[in-house]
Amino acid sequence: MRDGVRLHTRVLLPKDDTQHYPILLRRTPYGLRPYGSSAFSEPVGTVQRFLEDRFILVEQDVRGRMASEGEFVHVRPFQPAKRGPEDTDESTDAWDTIDWLVRHLPGHNGRVGMFGISYPGFYTSMGMIDSHPALRAASPQAPVADWFRGDDFRHNGALFLAHAFNFLAQFEWPLEHPTRERPRPFDHQTPDGYAFFLELGPLANAEPLHFKGRVPYWSELAAHPNYDDFWQARNVLPHLRNIRCAVLTVGGWYDAEDLYGTLATYRAVERQNPGLTNLLVMGPWAHGDWGEG
C-alpha cells in the first residue's frame, strides 16, 4: 500500500497462458478460506465458479486482519481529504491493490472487477469510490452500509444483542497463526441462548466476565448508544461518489442482517452518480444464500 503496509493476497491464475483474462478481486476480513473451514483451503461455491469461468481470481486479507499488516478498524471511515501517503482508508487500499495487480500480474486484459458478500460487500463499496481506471465492474452484495441505522448491530439504536455478542466474540478473538486459523465459536456453555443473556445481566458484564480485553469493538459499541460522530463517520453512503464502473448490487428480501445496506447502497449510487450503469438484483434469499453451494 502507499504507506508501506503489506496486505496478504492470494492470486489464482488460469493454467492456459495463451489468452488474457480479466481480474476479479475480493477483499475480506474473514481470511482466505470458506466459512466453517479451519484450514487454508481451496476455493468453493461462487469462487470456484469464477475460476471455471476463466477469471484471474485475487483474494486479499484487508488491513490488519489475518495475515495482513497494519491496524484493523471496523468499517474504517472514508477520508475525504487525503494529504499524503499516510492518509489511507479502504478506498485507497483497493485502489493501490488494483494498481499493483495491473502492473505486476501476467496474463490479464487490463480489466478488473470487485465483488463481496456482507462485510466484504462493504469493502467492495469502498473500492468503488474514486474508482481506479482499470475497475470496470463492482458488485457489493448484502453490503454493510451503516451499522447504526439498519445493518447488523443497531437498528436505529436498538441493539441486536445476540447477533452483536456472538459475531464479535468470534470475529475479534486473537489468533496465534492467522493464515491457517479461524476464530472458534464462542462457548456459551449452555444450549439456551435466552438463559445465557438473561444471566449475563447488564451489558457492562460482558467485558469482565467473558471478553476481558480481547474484543475491543464490544466496548466501542457499548460506548456509542446514539447516532454520534462515531457512527456518522462509519456511514459509507454519502461517500459513494466518483464511481466510474458499472455497479450490480445484490440482496435478499429475507436478509435479517443487511437488507438495509443493500437497498440504501443502490439508492445512494443511483442518486450520486447520474448516468452510471447501476443495477439491483433482489430475490427470495436470506443473508448471502445466493453465494452458497
C-alpha positions in Angstrom: 0.0 0.0 0.0 1.0 3.7 -0.4 2.1 3.8 3.3 4.3 0.7 3.0 1.8 -1.7 4.7 1.7 -5.1 3.0 -1.6 -7.0 2.6 -1.7 -10.8 2.4 -3.0 -11.7 -1.0 -3.7 -14.9 -2.9 -3.7 -14.9 -6.7 -5.1 -17.8 -8.7 -4.1 -17.8 -12.4 -5.6 -19.9 -15.2 -3.1 -22.6 -16.4 -3.8 -21.6 -20.0 -1.5 -18.7 -20.7 -2.4 -18.4 -24.4 -5.1 -15.9 -23.6 -5.6 -12.8 -21.4 -8.2 -12.8 -18.7 -10.0 -10.2 -16.5 -9.0 -9.9 -12.8 -11.7 -10.5 -10.2 -10.8 -9.1 -6.7 -12.4 -10.0 -3.4 -11.2 -8.2 -0.2 -12.3 -9.8 3.1 -11.8 -9.6 6.8 -12.6 -13.3 7.2 -9.5 -14.9 5.9 -8.8 -16.8 2.6 -10.9 -19.8 3.3 -14.6 -20.7 3.2 -16.8 -20.3 6.3 -16.6 -23.3 8.7 -13.2 -24.4 7.5 -10.2 -24.5 9.9 -7.6 -24.8 7.1 -6.2 -22.7 4.3 -8.2 -24.5 1.7 -9.2 -24.5 -2.0 -12.0 -22.1 -3.2 -15.5 -23.3 -3.1 -19.0 -22.1 -4.2 -19.2 -18.9 -6.1 -15.4 -18.5 -6.1 -15.0 -21.9 -7.7 -17.4 -21.0 -10.4 -15.5 -17.8 -11.2 -12.4 -19.9 -11.6 -14.2 -22.2 -14.0 -15.3 -19.1 -16.0 -11.6 -18.2 -16.5 -11.0 -15.2 -14.3 -7.8 -14.4 -12.6 -9.0 -14.6 -9.1 -7.5 -12.4 -6.4 -8.4 -12.7 -2.7 -7.0 -10.4 0.0 -7.0 -10.1 3.8 -7.9 -6.4 4.5 -5.6 -4.2 6.5 -4.9 -5.6 10.0 -6.8 -8.8 9.5 -5.5 -12.4 9.5 -2.0 -12.2 7.8 -2.1 -8.6 6.6 -0.1 -5.9 8.2 -1.4 -2.7 9.7 -4.2 -1.9 12.2 -7.7 -3.2 11.7 -10.6 -0.8 12.1 -14.2 -1.9 11.9 -15.9 -0.3 8.9 -13.0 2.0 8.6 -14.2 5.6 7.9 -13.7 7.1 4.5 -11.3 10.0 4.5 -12.5 12.7 2.0 -9.3 14.8 2.4 -6.1 12.9 1.8 -3.0 14.9 2.2 -0.3 12.3 1.9 0.5 8.6 1.8 -0.3 8.1 5.4 -4.0 9.0 4.9 -5.3 5.6 3.9 -8.8 4.0 4.0 -10.4 1.0 2.4 -10.8 3.0 -0.8 -7.1 3.8 -1.2 -6.2 0.2 -0.2 -8.5 -1.1 -3.0 -7.0 1.4 -5.5 -3.5 0.5 -4.5 -4.2 -3.2 -4.8 -5.8 -2.8 -8.3 -2.9 -0.7 -9.4 -0.3 -3.3 -8.2 -2.2 -6.1 -9.8 -2.4 -4.5 -13.3 1.3 -3.5 -13.1 2.6 -6.9 -11.9 0.3 -9.8 -12.8 0.9 -11.7 -16.1 -1.8 -12.6 -18.5 -4.5 -10.1 -17.7 -6.5 -8.0 -20.1 -6.4 -4.8 -18.1 -10.0 -5.1 -16.7 -10.7 -5.6 -13.0 -13.9 -6.5 -11.2 -14.7 -6.5 -7.5 -17.3 -8.4 -5.5 -18.1 -9.4 -1.9 -21.0 -10.5 0.3 -21.8 -8.9 3.6 -18.7 -7.4 5.3 -16.8 -8.0 2.0 -19.6 -6.1 0.3 -18.7 -3.1 2.4 -15.1 -3.4 1.1 -16.5 -3.6 -2.4 -18.5 -0.4 -1.9 -15.4 1.4 -0.6 -13.4 0.1 -3.5 -15.9 1.8 -6.0 -15.3 5.3 -4.6 -12.9 7.3 -6.8 -12.6 4.2 -9.0 -9.3 3.1 -10.3 -9.3 3.4 -14.2 -8.9 -0.4 -14.5 -12.0 -1.1 -12.4 -14.8 -1.9 -14.9 -17.4 -3.5 -12.7 -18.2 -3.9 -9.0 -20.9 -6.0 -7.2 -21.5 -5.1 -3.5 -23.8 -7.9 -2.3 -25.7 -7.6 1.0 -23.2 -4.8 1.8 -22.8 -3.3 5.2 -23.6 0.4 4.8 -24.5 1.9 8.2 -24.2 -0.3 11.3 -26.4 2.0 13.4 -29.4 2.9 11.2 -30.2 -0.5 9.8 -27.4 -3.1 9.4 -26.5 -5.8 11.8 -25.9 -4.5 15.3 -28.0 -1.4 16.0 -31.3 -0.8 14.1 -31.9 2.9 14.7 -30.4 2.4 18.2 -31.9 -0.9 19.1 -29.1 -3.3 19.9 -29.4 -6.8 18.4 -27.7 -8.3 21.5 -27.3 -12.0 20.5 -26.1 -11.1 17.0 -23.6 -8.5 18.1 -22.3 -10.5 21.0 -21.8 -13.8 19.1 -20.3 -12.2 16.0 -17.8 -10.1 17.8 -16.9 -12.8 20.3 -15.8 -15.0 17.4 -14.6 -12.4 14.9 -12.2 -10.4 17.2 -10.7 -13.3 19.2 -6.9 -13.2 18.7 -5.2 -15.9 16.7 -1.8 -17.5 17.0 -1.5 -18.5 13.4 -3.8 -16.2 11.4 -3.0 -17.7 7.9 -4.2 -21.1 9.0 -6.7 -20.5 11.8 -10.1 -19.1 12.2 -11.6 -17.9 15.5 -13.6 -20.6 17.2 -17.3 -20.0 18.0 -17.9 -18.7 21.5 -18.7 -21.4 24.0 -21.9 -20.3 25.8 -21.8 -23.4 28.0 -25.5 -23.8 27.5 -27.8 -24.5 24.6 -30.3 -22.0 26.0 -29.4 -18.6 24.5 -32.2 -16.8 26.3 -30.9 -18.1 29.6 -27.3 -17.1 28.8 -28.1 -13.5 28.1 -30.5 -13.3 31.0 -27.8 -14.5 33.4 -25.3 -12.1 31.8 -27.1 -9.2 33.4 -26.2 -5.6 32.3 -24.2 -5.3 29.1 -21.2 -4.0 31.1 -20.8 -7.5 32.5 -19.7 -8.9 29.1 -16.3 -7.4 29.3 -15.2 -8.6 32.8 -17.0 -12.0 32.6 -16.2 -13.1 29.0 -14.2 -10.8 26.8 -11.5 -9.5 29.2 -10.0 -7.0 26.8 -9.9 -9.4 23.8 -12.9 -8.0 22.0 -12.3 -4.2 21.9 -15.1 -3.4 19.5 -17.7 -4.5 22.0 -16.6 -1.7 24.3 -16.8 0.8 21.4 -20.3 -0.5 20.5 -21.5 0.0 24.1 -19.9 3.4 24.4 -21.9 4.8 21.5 -25.6 4.2 22.0 -26.6 7.2 19.9 -26.0 8.2 16.3 -23.0 10.4 17.2 -19.8 11.2 15.2 -18.5 7.7 15.7 -21.4 6.2 13.7 -21.8 9.0 11.3 -18.1 8.6 10.2 -18.7 5.0 9.5 -21.7 5.5 7.2 -20.4 4.8 3.7 -23.4 6.0 1.9 -22.6 9.8 1.5 -19.2 8.9 0.1 -20.4 6.6 -2.8 -19.3 9.2 -5.4 -17.0 9.4 -8.3 -17.9 5.8 -9.3 -16.7 5.1 -12.8 -17.5 1.4 -13.1 -20.7 -0.5 -13.7 -22.4 -1.5 -10.4 -24.6 -4.5 -9.6 -25.9 -4.6 -6.0 -27.4 -7.9 -4.9 -29.6 -8.7 -1.9 -32.3 -10.9 -0.4 -35.7 -9.9 0.9 -35.3 -12.4 3.8 -31.9 -10.9 4.9 -32.1 -10.2 8.6 -28.6 -8.7 8.7 -28.0 -6.3 5.8 -31.2 -5.7 3.9 -30.9 -2.0 4.8 -27.4 -1.8 3.3 -28.4 -3.4 0.1 -31.2 -1.1 -0.7 -29.5 2.0 0.7 -26.4 1.3 -1.3 -28.3 1.0 -4.6 -30.2 4.3 -3.9 -27.0 6.2 -2.9 -25.1 5.0 -6.0 -28.1 5.9 -8.3 -28.6 9.4 -6.7 -24.9 10.4 -6.5 -23.6 9.1 -9.8 -26.1 10.1 -12.5 -25.9 8.2 -15.8 -23.9 5.3 -14.3 -24.9 1.7 -15.1 -26.3 0.8 -11.8 -28.4 -2.3 -11.3 -30.2 -4.1 -8.4 -31.0 -7.8 -8.1 -33.2 -8.9 -5.2 -34.5 -12.4 -4.6 -36.2 -14.6 -2.0 -32.9 -15.2 -0.1 -31.6 -15.0 3.4 -28.3 -13.4 4.1 -25.8 -14.4 1.3 -27.8 -17.5 0.3 -27.1 -16.8 -3.4 -23.4 -17.3 -2.8 -23.6 -20.7 -1.3 -23.1 -24.1 -2.9 
